[in-house]
Amino acid sequence: MPEAAVQKPERPAPLVALTDDESLFRDNVRQFAEEKVRPLVREMDEKGVFDPSLIRQFFELGLMSVEIPEQYGGGGGSFFEAILAVEELSRVDASAGVVVDVQNTLVNNAILRWATDDQKRRYLPRLAADTVGAYALSEAGSGSDAFALQTRAQQRGSDYVLHGRKLWITNGKEAGLFILFATVDPAAGYKGITAFLIERDFPGFSVGKKEDKLGIRASSTCELILEECKVPKENVLGEVGKGYKIAIETLNEGRIGIGAQMLGVARGAWEYAMKYAQERKQFGKPVAEFQGVQFQLAHMATEIEAARMMVYNAARMKDAGLDFVKEAAMTKLFASEVAERVTSMAVEIYGGYGFTKDYPVEKYWRDSKIGKIYEGTSNMQLQTIAKLVIK
Ligand SMILES: Cc1cc2nc3c(=O)[nH]c(=O)nc-3n(C[C@H](O)[C@H](O)[C@H](O)COP(=O)(O)OP(=O)(O)OC[C@H]3O[C@@H](n4cnc5c(N)ncnc54)[C@H](O)[C@@H]3O)c2cc1C
């Protein structure tokens, strides 16, 4: 039979396949990360400060508004593209990755999904142009048990008045808009939790101490203080008492973003280790010529590939409108384990030099640690996965 006459069944593309637009987007972010972010990484890590000029460039390049529709000034792109941006930035600097990750996968996402038309008109153009967003759920006493939060919101006339403190809020130093969770009725348990859109200059709102951290040091992590903070009732996001749903569902998407961040971190460290192993000579030849080192590099590459499949698949599932909760939890759990193992091995491949700050790999190792902690610790991911797989 002539070949053209054979009816080939349509087959799904490999998980690593990108469209032309996605490849172009990824290449642009990669080039930007190399040229503009890489030269600043060490100083930002040492000082624990994110360079404001980079944030301006993130906005100019559309990295802070990947999925925001064009009518609001955003890129009108996909969740998958946002994930590619987080991966590529994190390959160079995990702090750069998380600034963009929180904006896209938590803040923009929640507003696109839950905001009223009026809220979208008020906030999406700003989030696309120049306003960094933050997502404030955790408190000193409520992390894994997030719905035990104590921040209180009481309705007074046309406002809600909020009292309490939030802890660990990423982008806290730079943010102009906060999605903040408080309870309107502590007796109602999780059914009292409500999400609010809070602008930085609302009366009674202030940003407190910034944490001095082990890793992602340039990313700001801050306390938020609410004392008689007045929030107009038009700034309730979603329904009163349904904030728990917004929190859970937004974090499900966010976890794919953290998977992408950890994938980028692992790739960045692996690339350094691979190059160094070819340059460093012992016993008269590059250490990469020893099978023991080759096997270490091969193992690291295999783990990275597996993590990439999980991240890409979960992101594609989200874009396809499929249920991705289990896959997102598995992705974050696995990619953060891979990042920790790969970056640790990269330090070892550098030998003693890897243990010093003169070489880049120790930072990757420090940066990898957060993957198992934020947006739900590894135990919390396991709890979700167990619930979904054990019938
Ligand atoms: C750098 C950084 C940035 C962050 N950014 C944000 C942010 O932007 N917004 C935000 O809201 N929060 C943020 N967080 C907070 C983060 O999400 C919490 O730290 C995390 O959810 C863990 O909570 P916890 O620190 O209170 O730990 P705990 O909940 O006190 O957990 C302590 C240990 O107990 C384990 N554990 C707890 N409960 C169980 C259980 N039921 N079963 C088994 N093990 C359990 C945990 O796995 C962990 O090992 C950030 C944190 C950090 C460090």
PDBQT file of the ligand as one rigid body, heavy atoms in Angstrom, charges set to zero:
ROOT
HETATM    1  C1  LIG A 401      11.387  31.023  52.539  1.00  0.00    +0.000 C 
HETATM    2  C2  LIG A 401       9.947  30.809  52.846  1.00  0.00    +0.000 A 
HETATM    3  C3  LIG A 401       8.981  31.431  52.063  1.00  0.00    +0.000 A 
HETATM    4  C4  LIG A 401       7.617  31.259  52.344  1.00  0.00    +0.000 A 
HETATM    5  N1  LIG A 401       6.685  31.929  51.617  1.00  0.00    +0.000 NA
HETATM    6  C5  LIG A 401       5.382  31.894  51.994  1.00  0.00    +0.000 A 
HETATM    7  C6  LIG A 401       4.407  32.735  51.367  1.00  0.00    +0.000 A 
HETATM    8  O1  LIG A 401       4.714  33.474  50.421  1.00  0.00    +0.000 OA
HETATM    9  N2  LIG A 401       3.135  32.703  51.830  1.00  0.00    +0.000 N 
HETATM   10  C7  LIG A 401       2.751  31.914  52.868  1.00  0.00    +0.000 A 
HETATM   11  O2  LIG A 401       1.584  31.950  53.241  1.00  0.00    +0.000 OA
HETATM   12  N3  LIG A 401       3.644  31.104  53.488  1.00  0.00    +0.000 NA
HETATM   13  C8  LIG A 401       4.942  31.093  53.083  1.00  0.00    +0.000 A 
HETATM   14  N4  LIG A 401       5.871  30.293  53.720  1.00  0.00    +0.000 N 
HETATM   15  C9  LIG A 401       5.453  29.444  54.834  1.00  0.00    +0.000 C 
HETATM   16  C10 LIG A 401       5.501  27.967  54.500  1.00  0.00    +0.000 C 
HETATM   17  O3  LIG A 401       4.475  27.640  53.616  1.00  0.00    +0.000 OA
HETATM   18  C11 LIG A 401       5.471  27.186  55.813  1.00  0.00    +0.000 C 
HETATM   19  O4  LIG A 401       6.717  27.395  56.450  1.00  0.00    +0.000 OA
HETATM   20  C12 LIG A 401       5.217  25.711  55.598  1.00  0.00    +0.000 C 
HETATM   21  O5  LIG A 401       3.908  25.488  55.144  1.00  0.00    +0.000 OA
HETATM   22  C13 LIG A 401       5.464  24.881  56.845  1.00  0.00    +0.000 C 
HETATM   23  O6  LIG A 401       4.831  25.429  57.960  1.00  0.00    +0.000 OA
HETATM   24  P1  LIG A 401       5.647  25.631  59.329  1.00  0.00    +0.000 P 
HETATM   25  O7  LIG A 401       6.894  26.372  58.973  1.00  0.00    +0.000 OA
HETATM   26  O8  LIG A 401       4.746  26.265  60.298  1.00  0.00    +0.000 OA
HETATM   27  O9  LIG A 401       6.037  24.182  59.780  1.00  0.00    +0.000 OA
HETATM   28  P2  LIG A 401       5.105  23.144  60.700  1.00  0.00    +0.000 P 
HETATM   29  O10 LIG A 401       3.758  23.148  60.125  1.00  0.00    +0.000 OA
HETATM   30  O11 LIG A 401       5.283  23.633  62.096  1.00  0.00    +0.000 OA
HETATM   31  O12 LIG A 401       5.833  21.818  60.459  1.00  0.00    +0.000 OA
HETATM   32  C14 LIG A 401       6.950  21.368  61.222  1.00  0.00    +0.000 C 
HETATM   33  C15 LIG A 401       7.241  19.920  60.825  1.00  0.00    +0.000 C 
HETATM   34  O13 LIG A 401       6.149  19.079  61.191  1.00  0.00    +0.000 OA
HETATM   35  C16 LIG A 401       5.690  18.343  60.071  1.00  0.00    +0.000 C 
HETATM   36  N5  LIG A 401       4.230  18.186  60.190  1.00  0.00    +0.000 N 
HETATM   37  C17 LIG A 401       3.307  19.125  60.529  1.00  0.00    +0.000 A 
HETATM   38  N6  LIG A 401       2.087  18.595  60.538  1.00  0.00    +0.000 NA
HETATM   39  C18 LIG A 401       2.205  17.305  60.157  1.00  0.00    +0.000 A 
HETATM   40  C19 LIG A 401       1.301  16.214  59.948  1.00  0.00    +0.000 A 
HETATM   41  N7  LIG A 401      -0.019  16.370  60.108  1.00  0.00    +0.000 N 
HETATM   42  N8  LIG A 401       1.802  15.017  59.552  1.00  0.00    +0.000 NA
HETATM   43  C20 LIG A 401       3.128  14.840  59.368  1.00  0.00    +0.000 A 
HETATM   44  N9  LIG A 401       4.031  15.828  59.551  1.00  0.00    +0.000 NA
HETATM   45  C21 LIG A 401       3.592  17.047  59.926  1.00  0.00    +0.000 A 
HETATM   46  C22 LIG A 401       6.087  19.182  58.854  1.00  0.00    +0.000 C 
HETATM   47  O14 LIG A 401       6.192  18.370  57.692  1.00  0.00    +0.000 OA
HETATM   48  C23 LIG A 401       7.423  19.760  59.304  1.00  0.00    +0.000 C 
HETATM   49  O15 LIG A 401       8.454  18.830  59.047  1.00  0.00    +0.000 OA
HETATM   50  C24 LIG A 401       7.235  30.424  53.421  1.00  0.00    +0.000 A 
HETATM   51  C25 LIG A 401       8.216  29.786  54.193  1.00  0.00    +0.000 A 
HETATM   52  C26 LIG A 401       9.546  29.976  53.926  1.00  0.00    +0.000 A 
HETATM   53  C27 LIG A 401      10.581  29.308  54.800  1.00  0.00    +0.000 C 
ENDROOT
TORSDOF 0
